[in-house]
Each structure stands twice: as C-alpha cells, then as structure tokens.
Amino acid sequence: MAIYVQRNAQRLGPYTVAEVRSQLASGALSLKDHVWWTGQEGWMPLAGSAVLQPGFVDTDPAMRKTSNAPRGLSPFSIGAVIAGALFPMAFFTSIPAIVFGHCALDDIKKNPARTGRRMAYVGLALGYFFTLAWGGVVGWYYYDYDTIQAIKEREAVVNSDVLLPKYPPPAPAPPSSATNAAPVATGR
C-alpha cells in the first residue's frame, strides 16, 4: 500500500508503513502532517490515522521493499586471510592483508547481512604482525649496516693474501761452523 504525506502544502511519497513510522520517530514527519493511502476517502491527520495503529500493515506486496544489499561472506575477508596466511611471501602480502581486512570490515559495516568479521580480524592480525616483523628485520639490518660492512671487510682481508709477504722468506742460515763438535754416531 502506498502512503502519501502532505506537509506544508507539499506532497511526499509514496511510503511504506515502516518508512512512515521511522520518519516519524526520526522527526522528519510530524503528527500534524496529513496522510492518504489507497482506499482512503480523503486526507487525515497522521495523529488520528490508522497508520500508527499496531495492527495496521501494508496490504500491497509490491510496496514492500526488499533489500538488494549483498549477503553472505565478504570476499574481502577471504582475501585478507589468504594474503595474511602466505608465510613465505609475507613480506609482499602483509600490506594487502591489512588493506583487505579493513575493506572487509567496511563492507560488513555497510551491509549487515554480510559475514566474515572474524576472518577480517585474522587477516588484519597476520598482516600487522608480518609488517612489524619484516620492518624490524629491515630496520635492524640498516641500523647495523655499517657494522655488517666492517665485519665483511675484515673477513675479506683475513681471507685474502694481503697479510702474506710478497717476497719469498729468507733461506735458513747454514749451521754455524763455530762449534767443532763431531757428529754423533748412532748405534747401528
């Protein structure tokens, strides 16, 4: 059933019963406004109309609005969990896991029929964890980069022949002839 509202010489509508009641509750409509619906003889004040009676329902099924909002599991939730769970490539997938997680929460907030809030939180947790972990590793490497380079240079010097002499060592000195000792004979 289509309900029309006349407010300040302006005709509004068509509305459903639920819409009229919600607009009245929000203050968009007043009890002083006049209403008319199919089958009604003339305009009447909203305060005395049957629209506000508890048993009054829409008789026209065409006026009942169905929600075209998406239902089911949010695809962003699935993407967040998959991106967060790819451990070998966590360096590259942690940021998309965070983005997908926030998109999933936004999708679920806009469409209450959607599910997947826990999956979105799991994807967010994994994404933030791996982002912080890889950030710590990269930060530590660059913080100690000079130390690591110094150690590599020392190892290169030690493993090279820089420390070895470039010329042959001197030949051993001949036995001194200052002692005239006879060679010792062995017993055989």
C-alpha positions as CSV (number, residue, x, y, z in Angstrom):
1,M,0.0,0.0,0.0
2,A,1.3,3.4,-1.0
3,I,1.0,6.1,1.7
4,Y,1.3,9.7,0.8
5,V,2.1,12.5,3.2
6,Q,1.1,16.2,2.8
7,R,3.4,18.5,4.7
8,N,3.3,22.3,4.3
9,A,1.3,22.0,1.0
10,Q,3.9,19.6,-0.3
11,R,3.0,16.1,-1.3
12,L,5.6,13.4,-0.3
13,G,5.7,9.7,-1.0
14,P,4.8,7.0,-1.7
15,Y,6.0,5.5,1.6
16,T,5.5,2.1,3.2
17,V,4.1,1.9,6.8
18,A,7.6,1.1,8.1
19,E,9.0,4.2,6.4
20,V,6.3,6.5,7.8
21,R,6.8,5.2,11.3
22,S,10.6,5.5,11.1
23,Q,10.4,9.1,9.7
24,L,8.0,10.0,12.4
25,A,10.4,8.6,15.0
26,S,13.4,10.5,13.5
27,G,11.5,13.8,13.4
28,A,11.3,14.0,9.6
29,L,7.5,13.8,9.8
30,S,5.1,15.4,12.4
31,L,1.8,14.1,13.9
32,K,0.3,17.3,12.4
33,D,1.1,16.1,8.8
34,H,-1.8,14.7,6.8
35,V,-1.7,11.2,5.2
36,W,-3.6,9.4,2.4
37,W,-3.4,5.9,1.1
38,T,-5.2,3.8,-1.5
39,G,-8.8,3.2,-0.4
40,Q,-8.9,6.3,1.9
41,E,-11.6,8.9,1.1
42,G,-9.6,12.0,2.0
43,W,-6.5,13.4,3.7
44,M,-6.5,13.0,7.5
45,P,-4.0,14.0,10.3
46,L,-1.3,11.4,10.9
47,A,-2.1,11.5,14.7
48,G,-5.6,10.1,14.2
49,S,-4.9,7.8,11.2
50,A,-4.8,4.0,11.3
51,V,-1.2,4.1,10.0
52,L,0.1,4.4,13.6
53,Q,-2.2,1.6,14.9
54,P,-0.2,-1.6,15.9
55,G,-2.3,-3.9,13.7
56,F,-2.0,-1.7,10.5
57,V,0.0,-3.5,7.8
58,D,0.7,-3.0,4.2
59,T,-1.7,-4.9,2.0
60,D,0.1,-4.2,-1.2
61,P,3.1,-6.6,-1.5
62,A,4.5,-4.6,-4.4
63,M,5.2,-1.7,-1.9
64,R,7.2,-3.9,0.4
65,K,10.8,-3.2,-0.2
66,T,13.3,-6.0,-0.4
67,S,16.9,-5.4,0.4
68,N,19.2,-5.7,-2.6
69,A,22.2,-5.5,-0.3
70,P,24.8,-8.2,-0.7
71,R,24.6,-11.2,1.6
72,G,27.0,-13.9,2.6
73,L,30.7,-14.0,3.2
74,S,32.5,-10.8,2.3
75,P,35.1,-11.5,-0.4
76,F,37.5,-9.1,1.2
77,S,37.5,-11.3,4.4
78,I,38.7,-14.2,2.3
79,G,41.3,-12.1,0.6
80,A,42.6,-10.8,4.0
81,V,43.0,-14.3,5.4
82,I,44.7,-15.7,2.3
83,A,47.1,-12.7,2.0
84,G,47.9,-12.9,5.7
85,A,48.5,-16.6,5.7
86,L,51.0,-16.7,2.8
87,F,54.0,-17.0,5.2
88,P,56.7,-17.5,2.5
89,M,55.7,-14.3,0.8
90,A,54.7,-12.4,3.9
91,F,57.0,-9.5,3.0
92,F,54.9,-8.8,-0.1
93,T,51.4,-9.9,1.1
94,S,51.2,-8.3,4.6
95,I,50.2,-4.9,3.4
96,P,47.4,-6.3,1.1
97,A,46.2,-8.4,4.1
98,I,45.8,-5.2,6.1
99,V,44.0,-3.4,3.2
100,F,41.7,-6.3,2.5
101,G,40.9,-6.6,6.2
102,H,39.9,-3.0,6.5
103,C,37.8,-3.2,3.3
104,A,36.1,-6.3,4.7
105,L,35.2,-4.5,7.9
106,D,33.9,-1.6,6.0
107,D,31.8,-3.9,3.7
108,I,30.4,-5.7,6.7
109,K,29.5,-2.3,8.4
110,K,27.7,-1.1,5.3
111,N,25.9,-4.4,4.6
112,P,24.8,-6.0,7.9
113,A,23.8,-9.2,6.0
114,R,27.5,-9.8,5.2
115,T,29.6,-12.2,7.4
116,G,33.3,-12.7,7.8
117,R,34.2,-10.3,10.6
118,R,36.4,-12.8,12.4
119,M,38.2,-13.6,9.1
120,A,38.8,-9.9,8.6
121,Y,40.3,-9.6,12.1
122,V,42.5,-12.7,11.5
123,G,43.8,-11.2,8.2
124,L,44.4,-7.9,9.9
125,A,46.3,-9.5,12.8
126,L,48.5,-11.5,10.4
127,G,49.1,-8.5,8.2
128,Y,50.1,-6.2,11.1
129,F,52.3,-8.9,12.6
130,F,54.3,-9.6,9.4
131,T,54.6,-5.9,8.6
132,L,56.1,-5.3,12.0
133,A,58.3,-8.4,11.8
134,W,59.7,-7.6,8.4
135,G,60.0,-3.9,9.3
136,G,62.1,-4.9,12.4
137,V,64.3,-7.1,10.3
138,V,64.9,-4.5,7.7
139,G,65.3,-1.8,10.3
140,W,67.9,-3.9,12.2
141,Y,69.8,-4.6,9.0
142,Y,70.0,-0.9,8.1
143,Y,70.7,0.2,11.7
144,D,73.7,-2.2,11.8
145,Y,74.6,-1.9,8.2
146,D,78.0,-0.2,9.0
147,T,78.8,-2.9,11.5
148,I,77.9,-5.6,9.0
149,Q,80.0,-4.0,6.3
150,A,83.0,-3.6,8.6
151,I,82.8,-7.3,9.5
152,K,82.6,-8.3,5.8
153,E,85.7,-6.1,5.1
154,R,87.6,-7.7,7.9
155,E,86.7,-11.2,6.7
156,A,87.8,-10.2,3.2
157,V,91.2,-9.0,4.5
158,V,91.7,-12.1,6.6
159,N,90.8,-14.5,3.8
160,S,92.9,-12.7,1.2
161,D,96.7,-12.8,0.9
162,V,97.1,-9.2,2.0
163,L,98.8,-10.4,5.2
164,L,101.1,-12.8,3.5
165,P,104.6,-11.4,2.5
166,K,105.0,-10.5,-1.2
167,Y,108.6,-11.9,-1.4
168,P,109.9,-15.3,-0.5
169,P,111.1,-15.8,3.1
170,P,114.9,-15.8,3.6
171,A,116.7,-19.1,3.3
172,P,117.6,-20.7,6.6
173,A,121.2,-20.0,7.8
174,P,123.7,-22.7,7.4
175,P,124.8,-24.5,10.5
176,S,127.3,-22.5,12.3
177,S,130.9,-23.7,12.0
178,A,131.9,-22.1,15.3
179,T,131.4,-25.4,17.1
180,N,133.8,-28.1,16.1
181,A,131.7,-30.9,17.5
182,A,131.9,-34.2,16.0
183,P,128.8,-35.7,14.6
184,V,127.2,-38.0,17.0
185,A,127.1,-41.6,15.7
186,T,124.1,-43.6,16.2
187,G,124.4,-47.2,17.3
188,R,123.8,-49.0,14.2
